[in-house]
Amino acid sequence: MKPLQQQGIDKYILNVYTFVKIFTMKSLSLKLDEKVFEETEEVTQELKIARNRYINDALELYNKFNQRLLIEKQIKKEIEEGRLSSLEVMRDWEDTDYAFDAKFNP
């Protein structure tokens, strides 16, 4: 007897895998300025989201912002180092050119 053949999309369901990203949470004691706390409460109530989720999202956004600032700072530093290096190479070429002219075009 032949095994039953699955029809349509059912034959593909067995090949579908579900991946779930599991986040672990860390406990944190946090002291906020009263004004910041009150504003946070107002916003979270208006948006109907948990204060914890709101603070997590805010910190994630702030971290990305600061990481970009750090990358920008690093890029500016590397650009300056590259500029200085280019100037050194240019001066070496000029010195070589002057030495060549002095030797062959007195």
DRENBALO-51897 format. One line per 5 residues: number of its first residue (from 1); for each residue x, y, z of C-alpha. Coordinates in steps of 0.2 Angstrom, whole numbers, padded with zeros to 4 digits. Layout:
NUM	X Y Z  ...
***
This chain:
1	0000 0000 0000  0007 0017 -0005  0008 0031 0009  -0005 0045 0008  0001 0059 -0003
6	-0002 0076 0004  -0011 0089 -0007  -0008 0107 -0010  0000 0118 0004  -0001 0104 0017
11	0014 0095 0008  0025 0110 0012  0020 0113 0030  0031 0099 0037  0046 0109 0030
16	0042 0125 0039  0053 0130 0054  0049 0143 0066  0062 0152 0075  0059 0162 0090
21	0071 0175 0097  0071 0174 0116  0075 0190 0125  0081 0189 0143  0077 0204 0154
26	0088 0211 0168  0081 0219 0183  0085 0237 0186  0082 0250 0200  0079 0266 0192
31	0077 0283 0199  0069 0297 0188  0067 0315 0190  0049 0318 0195  0046 0328 0180
36	0053 0314 0168  0042 0301 0178  0026 0311 0176  0029 0314 0157  0033 0296 0155
41	0017 0291 0164  0007 0303 0153  0014 0296 0137  0013 0278 0142  -0005 0280 0147
46	-0009 0289 0131  0000 0276 0120  -0007 0262 0131  0010 0253 0132  0019 0247 0148
51	0031 0259 0156  0044 0246 0155  0042 0244 0136  0042 0262 0134  0059 0264 0144
56	0067 0250 0134  0062 0257 0118  0068 0274 0123  0085 0267 0129  0087 0257 0113
61	0084 0273 0102  0096 0283 0113  0110 0269 0112  0108 0269 0093  0110 0288 0093
66	0125 0288 0103  0133 0273 0094  0131 0284 0078  0139 0299 0086  0154 0288 0091
71	0155 0281 0074  0155 0299 0067  0169 0304 0079  0179 0289 0074  0177 0292 0055
76	0182 0310 0057  0197 0305 0067  0202 0293 0053  0199 0306 0039  0211 0318 0048
81	0224 0304 0050  0222 0300 0031  0223 0318 0027  0239 0320 0036  0246 0304 0028
86	0242 0311 0011  0251 0327 0015  0266 0317 0020  0266 0307 0004  0264 0323 -0006
91	0278 0331 0003  0289 0316 -0001  0285 0317 -0019  0289 0335 -0020  0306 0332 -0011
96	0309 0318 -0024  0304 0330 -0038  0315 0344 -0031  0330 0332 -0029  0327 0325 -0047
101	0327 0343 -0054  0342 0348 -0044  0352 0333 -0051  0346 0333 -0069  0341 0351 -0072
106	0354 0362 -0064
***
